[in-house]
Amino acid sequence: MNIYNSTLFTYPTYNKISSVQINTQIYFWLTYFTFNVLRWGVFYQDYAYSLKSNLIGFPIHITLCYLFIFIFLPKLFQGKVFEFFSLITLSLSVAVLLKFQLTFSFLSEDVLPEYTAITSNITFSYLIQTVLGEVYVISFVSCIKLVIDWTKQREFLLNTNKILLENELKYLRSQIQPHFFFNTLNNLYSLTIDKSDKAPDLILKLSDLMKYFLYETGKEYQSLSNEIKHIKDYIDIEKLRYNEELKVSFNIRGAVKKTMIRPLLLIPLVENAFKHGARNSKKNSYITIDLKINSSEINFKVENSFSKSTKPIKVQVGGIGLANIKKRLEINYGKENFSLNTFEEKNKYIAELIVKLKND
């Protein structure tokens, strides 16, 4: 496909004769021809004359239409305005002469029976009548062709955009997983160095999470109950490092089993609480997670302690920032269907995500 660009319009040309199937074009021209024969047959009160007249006129109509669509119009969208109008003028002049000669020689010496006076020469009236007739047919057919092309191009762009968004979403999800496993393997390494009895449990939970990331997060939607299960696994993995020093609570209200959600939207906020909260708090560190679900929305709130004496908290999720999760939310739900806010209050940091659910 070659693309001719202008500032306002992109006009496609095709290696095939048309983007419309040949049999569809044949049906169109046969229908249009039949309609014209009947229309002018009623006007002339002579269907035989109308048939012969259209047999002369329609090959000219069809030729001009295809020349205009596939040769002349691309010139216009290439910016070759003078060439475009020159070709139009030349083709219409040839059409007028050809139609006059064929009508005069094979049909009637009165080449314009619509008028009361006999027209046997190329008069100004004949010229205007013929040119307007050809311009009408060209405009009518070209509008149909452009609408069909616009519809197909729009469908193509929508499908392409959908594929790009899906690929972008896969890329954004892939950014979370390696970072998470890197951190967890570091935890596992520390435990094995200390010969901790917690290491086997950590390995099992890590195995479950790896299975989840590899095989289940590729789905379009995930049950919220399944998402929660793996968030709890992640919390258990992190808690192994803190003994009793860190208090974690996870409160859930609402119909979890009946709710579907896009995968991996909640866990980055929990990871952020551990990374920038619990690890930086020296005493009385805590993480509180509240999940509320109703028929119209999900409200997910994560609150964690942090110490003002440590370095300021960087608002970062999954090692790649809130920009990642916001982008994924925009792709999955649309900007108008979610809100993600973060703020500090004294020695605590709060992240709150609200997602509107689709009621299909």
CORUR-V643797 format. One record per backbone hydrogen bond with DSSP energy under -0.5 kcal/mol. CO is the residue of the C=O (numbers start at 0). NH is the residue of the N-H. If there is no record, write none. Layout:
co=CO nh=NH
co=CO nh=NH
This chain:
co=1 nh=3
co=1 nh=12
co=2 nh=4
co=3 nh=10
co=8 nh=5
co=8 nh=10
co=9 nh=11
co=10 nh=3
co=12 nh=1
co=20 nh=24
co=21 nh=25
co=22 nh=26
co=23 nh=27
co=24 nh=28
co=25 nh=29
co=26 nh=30
co=27 nh=31
co=28 nh=32
co=29 nh=33
co=30 nh=34
co=31 nh=35
co=32 nh=36
co=33 nh=37
co=34 nh=38
co=35 nh=39
co=36 nh=40
co=37 nh=41
co=38 nh=42
co=39 nh=43
co=40 nh=44
co=40 nh=45
co=45 nh=49
co=46 nh=50
co=47 nh=51
co=48 nh=52
co=49 nh=53
co=50 nh=54
co=51 nh=55
co=52 nh=56
co=53 nh=57
co=54 nh=58
co=55 nh=59
co=56 nh=60
co=57 nh=61
co=58 nh=62
co=59 nh=63
co=60 nh=64
co=61 nh=65
co=62 nh=66
co=63 nh=67
co=64 nh=68
co=65 nh=69
co=66 nh=70
co=66 nh=71
co=67 nh=72
co=70 nh=74
co=71 nh=74
co=71 nh=75
co=72 nh=76
co=73 nh=77
co=74 nh=79
co=75 nh=78
co=78 nh=80
co=79 nh=83
co=80 nh=84
co=81 nh=85
co=82 nh=86
co=83 nh=87
co=84 nh=88
co=85 nh=89
co=86 nh=90
co=87 nh=91
co=88 nh=92
co=89 nh=93
co=90 nh=94
co=91 nh=95
co=92 nh=96
co=93 nh=97
co=94 nh=98
co=95 nh=99
co=96 nh=100
co=97 nh=101
co=98 nh=102
co=99 nh=103
co=100 nh=104
co=101 nh=105
co=102 nh=106
co=102 nh=107
co=108 nh=110
co=111 nh=114
co=117 nh=119
co=118 nh=110
co=120 nh=122
co=122 nh=126
co=123 nh=127
co=124 nh=128
co=125 nh=129
co=126 nh=130
co=127 nh=131
co=128 nh=132
co=129 nh=133
co=130 nh=134
co=131 nh=135
co=132 nh=136
co=133 nh=137
co=134 nh=138
co=135 nh=139
co=136 nh=140
co=137 nh=141
co=138 nh=142
co=139 nh=143
co=140 nh=144
co=141 nh=145
co=142 nh=146
co=143 nh=147
co=144 nh=148
co=145 nh=149
co=146 nh=150
co=147 nh=151
co=148 nh=152
co=149 nh=153
co=150 nh=154
co=151 nh=155
co=152 nh=156
co=153 nh=157
co=154 nh=158
co=155 nh=159
co=156 nh=160
co=157 nh=161
co=158 nh=162
co=159 nh=163
co=160 nh=164
co=161 nh=165
co=162 nh=166
co=163 nh=167
co=164 nh=168
co=165 nh=169
co=166 nh=170
co=167 nh=171
co=168 nh=172
co=169 nh=173
co=170 nh=174
co=171 nh=175
co=172 nh=175
co=172 nh=176
co=173 nh=177
co=174 nh=178
co=175 nh=179
co=176 nh=180
co=177 nh=181
co=178 nh=182
co=179 nh=183
co=180 nh=184
co=181 nh=185
co=182 nh=186
co=183 nh=187
co=184 nh=188
co=185 nh=189
co=186 nh=190
co=187 nh=191
co=188 nh=192
co=189 nh=193
co=190 nh=195
co=191 nh=194
co=195 nh=198
co=197 nh=201
co=198 nh=202
co=199 nh=203
co=200 nh=204
co=201 nh=205
co=202 nh=206
co=203 nh=207
co=204 nh=208
co=205 nh=209
co=206 nh=210
co=207 nh=211
co=208 nh=212
co=209 nh=213
co=210 nh=214
co=211 nh=215
co=211 nh=216
co=215 nh=218
co=221 nh=260
co=222 nh=226
co=223 nh=227
co=224 nh=228
co=225 nh=229
co=226 nh=230
co=227 nh=231
co=228 nh=232
co=229 nh=233
co=230 nh=234
co=231 nh=235
co=232 nh=236
co=233 nh=237
co=234 nh=238
co=235 nh=239
co=237 nh=240
co=238 nh=241
co=238 nh=242
co=241 nh=244
co=244 nh=284
co=245 nh=247
co=246 nh=286
co=248 nh=288
co=250 nh=290
co=252 nh=292
co=253 nh=255
co=255 nh=224
co=255 nh=258
co=258 nh=223
co=260 nh=221
co=261 nh=264
co=265 nh=268
co=265 nh=269
co=266 nh=270
co=267 nh=271
co=268 nh=272
co=269 nh=273
co=270 nh=274
co=271 nh=275
co=272 nh=276
co=272 nh=277
co=273 nh=278
co=276 nh=279
co=276 nh=280
co=284 nh=246
co=285 nh=304
co=286 nh=248
co=287 nh=302
co=288 nh=250
co=289 nh=300
co=290 nh=252
co=291 nh=298
co=295 nh=356
co=296 nh=293
co=297 nh=299
co=297 nh=354
co=298 nh=291
co=298 nh=300
co=299 nh=352
co=300 nh=289
co=301 nh=350
co=302 nh=287
co=303 nh=348
co=305 nh=307
co=306 nh=309
co=312 nh=314
co=313 nh=315
co=314 nh=321
co=316 nh=319
co=320 nh=323
co=320 nh=324
co=321 nh=325
co=322 nh=326
co=323 nh=327
co=324 nh=328
co=325 nh=329
co=326 nh=330
co=327 nh=331
co=328 nh=332
co=328 nh=333
co=329 nh=333
co=333 nh=336
co=334 nh=337
co=336 nh=355
co=338 nh=353
co=340 nh=351
co=342 nh=349
co=344 nh=347
co=346 nh=305
co=347 nh=344
co=348 nh=303
co=349 nh=342
co=350 nh=301
co=351 nh=340
co=352 nh=299
co=353 nh=338
co=354 nh=297
co=357 nh=359
